[in-house]
Amino acid sequence: MLRIGVLASGRGSNLQALVEGCAAGHIPGRVVVVVSNNSRSGALARAAGAGIPGYHLSGHTHPGPGELDAAICSTLQAHTCELVALAGYMKQLGPRTLTVFRGRVVNVHPALLPRHGGMGMYGMRVHEAVLASQDDYSGATVHLVTEEYDQGPVLAQCRVPVLPGDTPATLAARVLAVEHELYVKTVGAIARGEIVLPVPG
Ligand code: GRF
């Protein structure tokens, strides 16, 4: 049973997909803790609803960046997390957390990386950029998290077509549906050892 810690800032639909994926047996694992920088996030509400310990850790609760990084890291360690899954987490992870969990942090991004990733590329901005580029396809990417925003090795991708008349909102909805599936499939493959994450060191 893989012990998964989830970091999320907003709505928490990817968190929900992971929780349901575990319950349905698609992931031989369990979401053991949820951390959010947003005390009013849907993610923390969903964690409470599922009986999963949730923590609000942010610049408000821990004003110093080093202090916050240490709090996030020790919370994940206290729950003996083996994998950290970012699910709409809008903050960059600190160096301590990244070092302790090196090679064990994954993220889902709502586009086909390396296209439309990097600093500032989140939410509707991603889908606006896809439409502005007149790409024929968009999709979702699950990748390893490194110090560089959205640049860690890609673990899995899934494509969806961009359709005539798409708005950022219609494209976002089409991508979100495949994100949920892809994240559950990929975390399931990690938990079963079918995707082998790099050994730190
Ligand atoms: C998703 O589109 C995810 O790819 C991105 O942020 C969004 C989070 O949505 N990183 P939710 O909070 O999981 O519903």
Boltz pocket constraint, residues with backbone or C-beta under 6 A from the ligand:
constraints:
  - pocket:
      binder: B
      contacts: [[A, 8], [A, 9], [A, 10], [A, 11], [A, 12], [A, 13], [A, 14], [A, 15], [A, 87], [A, 88], [A, 89], [A, 108], [A, 109], [A, 110], [A, 123], [A, 176], [A, 179]]
      max_distance: 6.0
